[in-house]
Amino acid sequence: MLHAARRGATLLRASDPPRLDLPRESRIVSRAEYDAVYREAKRRSSRQFTLFVRPNGLPISRFGWSIKKALGNAVKRNRIRRRLREILRMHRHEMASGWDVVIHPRASVATAELAGLAAELVKTMPREAPPAAAGGVDSGSGDGGAK
């Protein structure tokens, strides 16, 4: 264990490139989180995707997807999931922080060129962080707004 640390295997440096993964903190996972997005979100559409976007009050954006059975059999739906996950993994650092985004892909996502899909999804995403007061998220000061 000490040997691995000496080699620097677990050290992260500020100069290291951003990690290209999609950690759990960057995903919408619970039904309540999905319901909140659908209830409060603005809808954005493109040729390949419909996005539901809402401010989340966090320093990161979180992503979720909903793949309907109407898009095809399990093999096709899983291919769509894998492609979305890959696009988000590679491009999430290019997207603005502070949003919850639920993605509804269209059936053509399964066969479209991945680079084109990535460009379209990034273009459809919010370009800047939400306003500070958006979403009614408490700043955590605990003073109830009193001055």
Residue pairs with C-beta under 8 A, 6 or more apart in sequence:
4 10
5 11
18 93
20 89
20 90
21 89
22 63
22 85
22 88
22 89
22 92
25 60
25 62
26 60
26 61
26 62
26 63
26 88
26 92
27 62
27 63
27 64
28 34
28 37
28 62
28 63
28 64
28 100
28 102
29 64
33 62
33 64
33 100
34 64
34 66
34 102
36 54
36 100
37 52
37 54
37 64
37 100
37 101
37 102
38 52
38 102
40 54
40 135
41 52
41 53
41 54
41 100
41 102
42 52
42 53
42 54
43 50
43 51
43 52
43 53
44 50
44 51
44 53
44 124
45 51
45 124
46 120
46 121
46 123
46 124
47 106
47 108
47 120
48 105
48 106
48 108
48 109
48 112
48 117
48 120
48 121
49 103
49 104
49 105
49 106
49 109
49 120
49 121
49 124
50 103
50 104
50 106
51 101
51 102
51 103
51 104
51 124
51 125
52 101
52 102
52 104
53 99
53 100
53 101
53 125
53 126
54 99
54 100
54 135
55 98
55 99
55 100
55 130
55 131
55 134
55 135
55 137
56 62
56 98
56 99
56 100
56 135
56 137
57 98
57 135
57 137
57 138
58 97
58 98
59 97
59 98
60 97
60 98
61 92
61 95
61 96
61 97
61 98
61 99
61 100
61 101
62 99
62 100
62 101
63 88
63 92
63 101
63 102
63 103
64 100
64 101
64 102
64 103
65 81
65 84
65 102
65 103
65 104
65 105
66 102
66 103
66 104
67 77
67 80
67 81
67 105
68 104
69 77
70 107
71 77
71 80
71 105
71 106
71 107
71 110
72 80
72 107
72 110
76 107
76 110
79 110
80 105
80 109
80 110
83 109
83 110
83 114
83 117
84 103
84 105
84 109
86 114
87 114
87 117
87 118
87 121
90 118
91 118
91 121
91 122
94 122
95 122
95 125
95 126
96 125
96 126
96 127
96 128
96 129
97 129
98 129
98 130
99 125
99 126
99 129
99 130
101 125
101 126
103 121
109 117
